[in-house]
Each structure stands twice: as C-alpha cells, then as structure tokens.
Amino acid sequence: MAFSVNTNTSALAALQSLNATVKGLATVQSRINSGLNVSSTKDDSASYAIAQGLRGDLGGLKAVSSSLSRAKSVVDVAVSGTEQISDVVNQLKTLAKQSSDTGISDDTRSAYNKDFTALRDQITTIVNSSEFNGTNLLKTGGGTVSALQSLSNTASGSGATYAPDTLSVANQGLDLPTSETLSTGSGTGVLGRDSAIDTAAKAKQAVDTLDTLSKTLSGKLSDLGSAARKIDAQQTFTGKLSDTIESGIGNLVDADLAKESAKLQALQVKQQLGVQALSIANQAPQTITSLFR
C-alpha cells in the first residue's frame, strides 16, 4: 500500500463505518423515544399504509361506539318509563275492578275514582319525562332512534352514495289521547286522559280497556327489551373489534423496546470503537515523517 498524505484510505473507511454506526444509533433512539418501529412511510411503506388504514377504521369504530351509547341511553330511558307505566296500569286495573262492584257505596267508589285519576295522570307525567337528548320514544312525535352499528356500507352498485349500516328503534306512542270515549269501549286498549271509574259501568269498561292495554304494553316492553339487548351486544362486539384492531396496529408498527435496548448498548460500544479506529487512522500519515529524518 502506498504512503500518501493526500489520501488516507484507512481514515475514510473508518469514517464511513462511524457514520453508519451514528445513523444506526439515531434510528434506535428514535424508536425508543416514539415506541414505534414504523413511525413514517420512510421506515416501511407497506406497514405504514396498512397501519394508517387500520387507524381510520379505529376512528370509525369510535363513532359507532358513541352512536350506540347514545341509542342505549334513549332506549334505557324508554324501558324504564314503560315498565313504570305497566306497574301503574296494574294498579289502575285493581282500582277499576274494585269500583265495578255494584255493592259498594258511592263514597267508596268516589275514593277509588280519585286514586284512579291520580294514577291515570301519572302516566302522562311518566311519558313526558321519558326523554333523553331530545328524543322521547314514549311520546307520539317524540322521535325515533337510529344509530350506527358497524362500519359497513350498505349501498349497492358502483357509484352509489354511502349508506351506513344502522339500527332503528320505533316510537312507541304511549301518551294518552284526550278523548274519554276511547276508554269506554269494551277492550279498546286505549286509556283517555279524562277516563274515570265514577260509575260501575265505566269501571267495567275500564277493566276491559286496561286488560287490553296490559297486553299492548307487554308487546312494547318486548320490543324495547329486544332493542336494548341488540344495542348491548353490538356495543360489546364493537369494543372487542376495536381492541383487536388496536392490537393489530401495534403488531405492525410498535417497537420491541427490549431488543432496541440491546441494540443501543451494542451501537454505543461500536461508536466508541469507531472513534478510536478513526483516531488511529488519522495518525497514520505521521509515520511518513520518519522516512525523512
């Protein structure tokens, strides 16, 4: 090998090795700082693109979870209100049967009627109070519930407008009409706001009406209960799906910090050796001066 003061091949090689080590150190330190093995598309384009798509899905699932939570609250309020109305109707039925007894006095029937009208008015109070976030499933015109249940697009055909996959809960319309005549027919199942049991005849008609109303309420409770269970199940599934996707993103882009710690130790030692090697290589040209003594 020729001796030259203009070109120090050994120093150039040592410098290249040291630069590679410094670059490796920067990469490892970045992974340790961010906790990510793939923090940019420059690290791994394929993994980064997949992770970004999954992050978009994860954001969509947060919207689904929020929508389901809102629907659950509305339905839960409606369920509570309907259950309370059902209890009130049972009490009304008992009073109507008591008042239908032709052997009781007018004063006793009047007392029963007072209790009856008080409970009847309570139904209206329950219906009006069963509201959440502006939606009341028990009041006619109080709105319905529609919530996202998945990220699926139900639109068919190319170029079709996005149609989200939703679930719906219909309005139950349990508020009392104003006409008393609706409550006097045999088994109409509709209780009026001014219904009364101040006579034995009205009390008998009210018993028929309340029997039918009880069956109607059982169907309403069944519908609301089914909707509530469906929402709960979908919420559970959405939560599990979110956890799975988040785990998948971690598998793609998260750094193994134990491995990176070991790499850091090795590169730091390698850097120290590289500095020493470069120092030795830089001193090599000084040996040339001994040739001219």
Disulfide bonds with the S-S distance in Angstrom:
none
